[in-house]
Amino acid sequence: MNNCKLSWILVAVLFIIVAMFGYKFTVGNVQPSDDNRQAVMLTKDERNTLLLEMRVWLQNSQAILAAASEKDFDTVIKYAKASGMGAEAGVPGSLFRKIPLGMKSLGFDTRKKFDDIAADAEKSRDSNRVVAKLSVAMNNCIACHGTYRFVETVQ
Ligand code: HEC
C-alpha cells in the first residue's frame, strides 16, 4: 500500500471518529419517554447534580423576586449572577456529552438571561424591568420541563 492511500484511509477514519463525537454531542444520551417528553439518561450522581442545580435556580428566582419587591438591587444582582454562566463551570464534560444539543442551548440561554438581569439591574435599578425579564427567563424553565425529563440509568 502506498503512503498516499494510507493517508486517505487515516483521514477517513479520523473523519468518522469526529462525526461520531459530533453526533453524540448533538443527540446526547436520550430515549423516548411514554409521557411524550424525551428521557435524558443519567447516572444517579449526574441526575442528583442537575436536580440540585434546578432547585438552586428555583430558590434564586424566588430570591430575585423578593429582593425586587423591596428594590434591593444588590441582592437581585447577587442571585441573578448566581444563576448565570458563572455557575456553569462546575459541570463535568462527561455529563455535558449526555445532554442533547437542544437542551444545552436552552440551558445556556437561561443562564445568559440571568446574567442579563444582573447587568440590567445594575444599570437601570428598575424593579419592574427585573420582574419582566425574570418572567421571560422563566418561559425557558417551562419550555425545557415540557420537553425533557431526567431518568436514572446505571451508566
Ligand atoms: C435546559 C432544560 C431546563 C431548564 C432551562 C430548566 N430546567 Fe428545571 N428541570 C429540567 C429537567 C429535565 C428536570 C427533571 C424533570 C423530570 O425528570 O421530570 C428539571 C427539574 C426541576 C426541578 C425539580 C428538582 C428536584 O429536585 O426534583 C425544579 C425545582 C426545577 N427544575 C426548576 C427550574 C427552574 C426554576 C428553571 C428556570 C429558572 C428551570 N428549572 C429551568 C430541565 C430544565
Boltz pocket constraint, residues with backbone or C-beta under 6 A from the ligand:
constraints:
  - pocket:
      binder: B
      contacts: [[A, 51], [A, 52], [A, 54], [A, 55], [A, 57], [A, 58], [A, 61], [A, 102], [A, 103], [A, 104], [A, 106], [A, 107], [A, 110], [A, 137], [A, 138], [A, 140], [A, 141], [A, 142], [A, 144], [A, 145], [A, 148], [A, 149], [A, 150], [A, 151]]
      max_distance: 6.0
